Amino acid sequence: MAAEQLTYALDVLQARGEVDPASPEADAFVQAYLFDVTMHEVGHTLGLRHNFRSSRIYSDQQLSDPEFTRSHSLAGSVMEYAPVNLGGPGQPAPEPFQTTLGPYDYWAIEYAYRPFAEDTTAAEQDAELQRIAARSSEPLLAYGTDEDNLLGLDPESLVFDLGDDPLAFAKKRIAIARELFERQENRPLKPTEDYTVLRRALGYALRDATRAAGVLARQIGGLRTLRDYPGSGRDPLQPVPADVQREALDTLAQDFLGAGSFRVSPALARKLAPDFLERFGGTEPVPTDYAIDAIVLDLQRALLNQLMSETLAARLLDAQAKADSPKEAFGPSELYSRLTRDIWAELSRPGDIPTARRDLQREHLSRLANLLLKPSSNSRADARSLLRVEARGLLDRIAKASRRSGLSPQARAHLVDSANALRSALTATVQRSGV
């Protein structure tokens, strides 16, 4: 993943005209990447675990400042999985990789390898180690490791995020990916190059945007999980503020679930040829066609799987009990209504419904119907009731829109079929294991 970040960054900087691949600057870029990776692996040999919360210690303003990044680490620890640090479109280029130890690294090594004089008693050693460990709640020493990331609750212990504002980071990365998309439309190719450079650049941009989408999705229903002992002044379980969850959903709706999701012109789509020498060179055949809409739909499916999961609904309901004002908490009702509004926005607009939008709407409808028909034993009654109300309202809107003018035969059939599917799901007898 780090190697892909390296190549993606070189593509971005080459597209901007900031780095020539054959230049000394490009060589220095690669050397910095190797230095970053080597420090991480040496940290493991010294006994350090991954620290995925350390990416949160600096602000986006600091990380975007070339002067600051020349004299500071990018994250609190070299044990982070940090993305390459890129400036946004039109911004100066900061240092891209971590080439110095972070404050957490000095602190952890001091605790693990603190030398003591021979006459130091065990009690004195223990007191000194406790003094060092007592700094754990200092902001620059933030720590979260593999379990905090893999259990899927903590929105701060993530890989390939950077900065104390996850929304600002995600928006910047999405803007960089869109910029790279746009630059491929008129990218000149030398006679010695081939069209695979276009395909590669778009693939890297989409994968980086997908990681940004994951950062945003993790905010919704997120539960900050701290390892503090009592006395630090911080609660160990802290739901993500409702306004942050709403803004994360706004960005997901606009950039990934809206009509303006990543697209290319027909002229560029015809140039996205494969590397004909590598179609059977790897573990899986390389497909000849490169359908951007299908790749974006896969991303949208993954987002819907997470946002419409029963697990997330339960977390949102449980988070209300942790809020001082439960009425202001972000709940499943707001999530479901927002998804329906944005995904089915064409129901309120004149004109046709494009193919890509119909595909996304079918994915949403399929999950909605499945949750109505096949709730698991862990599903929550409140969430099921909200989904049923949402489905009834959507059915009425679809039925009304299917009668309007300006629809293609495919779009009209799509709406009629969607209405029938929803109607069947709402009237079917549901076998429930609970109430």
Buried (B, 14 or more C-beta within 10 A) or exposed (E): EBEEBBBBBBBBBBBBEEBEEEEEEBEEBEEBBEBBBEBBEEBEEEEBBBBBBBBBBBBBEBBBBEEBBEEBBBBBBBBBBBBBBBBBBEBEBBBBBBBBBBBBBEBBBEBEEEEEEEEEEEEEEEEBBEEBEEEBBBEBBBBBBEEBBEEBBBBBBBBBBBBBBBBBBBBBBBBBBBBBBBBBEEBEEEEEEBBBBBBBBBBBBBBBBBBBBBBBBBBBBBBBBBEEEEEBEEEEEBBBBBEBBBBBBBBBBBBBBBBEBBEBEEEBBEBBBBBEEEEEEEEEEBEEEBEBBEBBBEBBBBBBEBBBBBBBBBBBBEBBEEBEEEEEBBBBBBBBBBBBBBBBBBBEEEEBBBEBBBBBBBBBBBBBBEBBBEBEEEBBEBBBEBBBEBBEEBBEBBBEBBEEEEBBEEBBEBBBBBBEBBBEBBEEEEEEEEE
